[in-house]
């Protein structure tokens, strides 16, 4: 039996279907939630731009000069609204306006000067301060833990995955192996 070559139209259709399938497969792997989302918490988007802004703006006098892993920054954004809600009920809300003078004082003690900070960066510090207050109160801490367990969280795979207690784990790249390590055949 002789095989007849596919027509030009059939080859073009097959090529288009292959490209479309590849694009769909890649887009499904690229992010959780809408474009530009670092994460989605109970339907609310955590913008990648906010996470990047905080990472760039954190004063070295506060971080000890070391860069803060993006996963640590994202973890604050995942619980920000929940922390604020629990603080409102148990310990009191700390605003971004309340945090700025404290930050200026800490940076000044190190001989630095606090520059402009975006609202997301100030919100991270306010969340941190409220979290410290909540953790000092057993009832508030237990309430926060219970509410965190109820959150529906999706993290963009670029930023990692969610572990216990909404800890953001670094991304894994199983296809990368240390030099000299051979793949295991099954």
Secondary structure as GFF3:
##gff-version 3
##sequence-region A 1 186
A	DSSP	alpha_helix	8	30	.	.	.	ID=ss1
A	DSSP	beta_strand	37	41	.	.	.	ID=ss2
A	DSSP	beta_strand	44	47	.	.	.	ID=ss3
A	DSSP	alpha_helix	48	57	.	.	.	ID=ss4
A	DSSP	alpha_helix	60	63	.	.	.	ID=ss5
A	DSSP	alpha_helix	70	90	.	.	.	ID=ss6
A	DSSP	alpha_helix	96	109	.	.	.	ID=ss7
A	DSSP	alpha_helix	119	135	.	.	.	ID=ss8
A	DSSP	alpha_helix	138	150	.	.	.	ID=ss9
A	DSSP	beta_strand	153	155	.	.	.	ID=ss10
A	DSSP	beta_strand	161	162	.	.	.	ID=ss11
A	DSSP	three_ten_helix	164	166	.	.	.	ID=ss12
A	DSSP	beta_strand	168	169	.	.	.	ID=ss13
###
